[in-house]
Amino acid sequence: MFGLSLEHLVILLAAALFILGPERLPGAVSQAARAVRRAREFATGAQQQLEAELGPEFQQLRKPLQDLQSLREFDPRTALRRHLIDDDPPTAPAIPSAGLRPGERPPIDSDAT
């Protein structure tokens, strides 16, 4: 939620309890929940209104945003596999890691070359 971990949320809750006190904290939490609910309803209503007014043109407006989202999730390795290598997904060679210490490299197999 908003990029916060559970530890961060616990710290924020403890700080809010300390600042607001146990009497006012439930009211503040319910007021914040109402504000978030209103914001979501507003965003949903605005999207529905745009879809109703623009019709199919709305999807044309959303396509560039979806393309930007796909660029955000871009992974160069996946792109190279998809576009440069055949349809078969590459298999990683098995590297024996048993008995290796951290930072130590496995021995090179001279038969493989």
N, C-alpha and C positions, 0 to 999 in steps of 0.2 A: 504494500500500500504506500504510494508516493515514494518508493525506494527506501523505506524505513524498515529496519530489521525489528525483530521482537524486542531486543534489548533497548533500542532507541525508543520504542513506544512505551516501555516500562519506565524509562527515565523521564520521558515527557509527562506521563501520568503522575509519577511521584512529584515532579516539579509543580504540576498543576495542583495537586493535592496540597502541597506546601504553600503555594501562593494564594490559592482561592480558599482553602480550608475545606473541611468535610461538609459544611453546611451549604456552601455555594457551588461546589463541584458538580453535583447532579444536574442542577439548573444550567450550568455552562455547557455540560456535555449534551444535554437535550437541545439547547439552542444551536450548538454547532451541528448536531445531526440534522436539525430542521433546515439550516442554511445549506448544507450539502445536498439534501433532498430537493430543495427548491432549485439549486443550480442544475442538478441533473434533469429535473422536469423542464426547466427553461431550455436547456440544450436539446433535449428530445423534442420539445415543441417547435423550436426553431428549425431543426432538421426536418421534421414532418411538414412544416409550412413550406420550406424550400422545395422538398420533393413534390408537394402538391402544386406549387406555382410553376416550377420549372419542368416537371415531368421528366422525359427522357434526357433532357439537357443536364439535369442534375447529375446523372451518372457520368456524363462527359466531363463535368467539373470535378468529380471525385477521382477520376482515373489518374490525373497527374499526382494527386495526393497519395494514392495507392502505389504509384510508381516510386515516389519518394520513400514511402515506408519500406518497399522492397529493397531500395538501395541502402537503407539503414541496416537491414538485416543481411546485407551482402557479405558473403564469405568467399574470399578469393580461391581457397582450395576447392570448394564446391563448384565454383564457376569453371575452374580449369578442368576438373573432372567431367563436368557436364558438356563442355564445349570442345575440349581437345582430345579427350580419351574416348575410346569406344563406349558402347552402351553398357558393357560389363563394368561394375564398380571395381576399382582397384582393391587388391587385398594387400594389407601391410605385411611385410616379411616378419616372420617370427624371430624375435630377438631374445635369446636366453638371458634373463636378468638374474637368475638364481646365482648366488655367491658373489655378486658384484657389490662393491661398496659405493656409497653416494659419490657421484662425480667420476667414477671409473667407467671406461668404455669397454664394451665387449670385444673379444679378439676378432680380428678380421679373418674371414674364411677365404683362403687363397684359391680353393676349388670353385668358388662361385664366379670368378672372373674369367 
